[in-house]
Amino acid sequence: MAIDPRELRQCLGHFTTGVTVITCNGEDGEPHGATVNAFTAVSLDPPLVLVSLDRRSRLCGLIDSRPFTVNVLESHQKDLALHFAGKPSQQVRWGPDSACGTPRLDGTLAHVACVPWRSYDGGDHVLYLGEVQEFLIHGGQPLLFHTGKFHHLGDDHSPLLWDDSVDGPGGVTFVAGSITGSS
Ligand SMILES: Cc1cc2nc3c(=O)[nH]c(=O)nc-3n(C[C@H](O)[C@H](O)[C@H](O)COP(=O)(O)O)c2cc1C
């Protein structure tokens, strides 16, 4: 079956993700960042995470040999996501460098700082695994990405379905969530 790349992209866009900005030091010593939603946890022992980068991106050439920070964006940081996706729009607020000496963004939900571990061929992308050196949860709500749009978590996620189930309070809690558009 011939795969239509546009249709595949559309289908894969139904898998909802958070949004990160991957930052590292550029050749000139200035911080560089790019918006990435292809980020995933991989392993706890050793502690590994993965990002998938387009070979044509500047970041792809940089993090081959450099430590990097995964900045997990907060729900109000949609414009920052666009800023680091080729639509510069603002003065970026940087936080203190990570323990690896990598630049990191201020006001994010969390950050994870890594040193390069392995990289793998991913077709027109390269899969980079980083070994976690430092991580911190700063708190807040996540920015989400779904079918090409930014979203935020819905607020109707109160516990429900206790009914008369033997799995009632003290047992398993079922928490329903929803996504509402904000773009
Ligand atoms: C929501 C969103 C998610 C993105 N995810 C990725 C991704 O996972 N991998 C990637 O290589 N590019 C991704 N991009 C595109 C890059 O952010 C964009 O190509 C960026 O300009 C690359 O910057 P650079 O070439 O200066 O390093 C994404 C863009 C957006 C808006």
The ligand as a MOL file (V3000), in Angstrom:
LIG
                    3D

  0  0  0     0  0            999 V3000
M  V30 BEGIN CTAB
M  V30 COUNTS 31 33 0 0 0
M  V30 BEGIN ATOM
M  V30 1 C 4.0060 22.1120 17.8930 0
M  V30 2 C 5.2660 21.8500 17.0880 0
M  V30 3 C 5.9290 20.6390 17.2370 0
M  V30 4 C 7.1050 20.3770 16.5140 0
M  V30 5 N 7.7390 19.1800 16.6970 0
M  V30 6 C 8.8830 18.9170 16.0480 0
M  V30 7 C 9.5690 17.6750 16.2690 0
M  V30 8 O 9.1270 16.8390 17.0440 0
M  V30 9 N 10.7540 17.4680 15.6170 0
M  V30 10 C 11.2680 18.3920 14.7540 0
M  V30 11 O 12.3420 18.1400 14.1820 0
M  V30 12 N 10.6320 19.5740 14.5090 0
M  V30 13 C 9.4680 19.8580 15.1440 0
M  V30 14 N 8.8250 21.0450 14.9250 0
M  V30 15 C 9.3830 22.0040 13.9570 0
M  V30 16 C 10.5580 22.8090 14.5340 0
M  V30 17 O 10.1690 23.4750 15.7340 0
M  V30 18 C 11.0120 23.8730 13.5160 0
M  V30 19 O 11.4010 23.2260 12.3150 0
M  V30 20 C 12.1470 24.7460 14.0240 0
M  V30 21 O 12.1380 25.9250 13.2600 0
M  V30 22 C 13.5150 24.1150 13.9380 0
M  V30 23 O 14.4420 25.0710 14.3910 0
M  V30 24 P 15.9810 25.0960 13.9900 0
M  V30 25 O 16.1410 24.6280 12.5560 0
M  V30 26 O 16.3740 26.5490 14.1640 0
M  V30 27 O 16.7410 24.2170 14.9700 0
M  V30 28 C 7.6360 21.3450 15.6240 0
M  V30 29 C 6.9700 22.5700 15.4980 0
M  V30 30 C 5.7950 22.8260 16.2210 0
M  V30 31 C 5.0980 24.1630 16.0670 0
M  V30 END ATOM
M  V30 BEGIN BOND
M  V30 1 1 1 2
M  V30 2 1 2 3
M  V30 3 2 2 30
M  V30 4 2 3 4
M  V30 5 1 4 5
M  V30 6 1 4 28
M  V30 7 2 5 6
M  V30 8 1 6 7
M  V30 9 1 6 13
M  V30 10 2 7 8
M  V30 11 1 7 9
M  V30 12 1 9 10
M  V30 13 2 10 11
M  V30 14 1 10 12
M  V30 15 2 12 13
M  V30 16 1 13 14
M  V30 17 1 14 15
M  V30 18 1 14 28
M  V30 19 1 15 16
M  V30 20 1 16 17
M  V30 21 1 16 18
M  V30 22 1 18 19
M  V30 23 1 18 20
M  V30 24 1 20 21
M  V30 25 1 20 22
M  V30 26 1 22 23
M  V30 27 1 23 24
M  V30 28 2 24 25
M  V30 29 1 24 26
M  V30 30 1 24 27
M  V30 31 2 28 29
M  V30 32 1 29 30
M  V30 33 1 30 31
M  V30 END BOND
M  V30 END CTAB
M  END
